[in-house]
Amino acid sequence: IKKMIEVEVKIPIENIEKIKQKLLETGFIYQKTVVETDTYFTSDHYDMRKKDKALRIRKTENLDTGEVKAQLNCKGPKLDQVSMTRQELETEVGDGETVRKILEHIGFCPVSAVEKKRLYLNKNNMTACLDNVKGLGDYLELEILTDTGEKRTEALKQIEDVLEALGYSMENTTRTSYLSMLMKKEKDGKDAQSNGLY
């Protein structure tokens, strides 16, 4: 099991191909393209959302190799006011469907699924993810995994430098998860429907 601090920022973008080219020009190297399906869980006895935590099973299909695998993740509360930085625990699991049944057996139920096509690029210790999220559009995530809180500031500075090279700043980032965005969109749609807006 890996226990790490995930220093991460997320930013909405308009053109994945353009950002990919800029990242390649600044030394990032293409790793892989995958489809990730994240199923999130919560329960009455442990409300993940109220605790600002996330529990999920991620199914990953590698579009380059055809390999399919699953992992279980638990993310802690956000650690600062400017980024998506959290402590993260994750481990690969043999069978995502069995893990789902175990979670349901102990009172956790699936909330929602987030599906995205994701391109991974790497440069030194930084990962860039170019995401096309079903129902939400295109985003760039930049992340560095550190093992101590002291390295967080340095990691955030490295991420800020890359953002600036791409023509963005920390003001352009969002601290809202894809799950929260989709749930808000769903709720707004239902509200609009009940108000007779469409």
Disulfide bonds with the S-S distance in Angstrom:
none
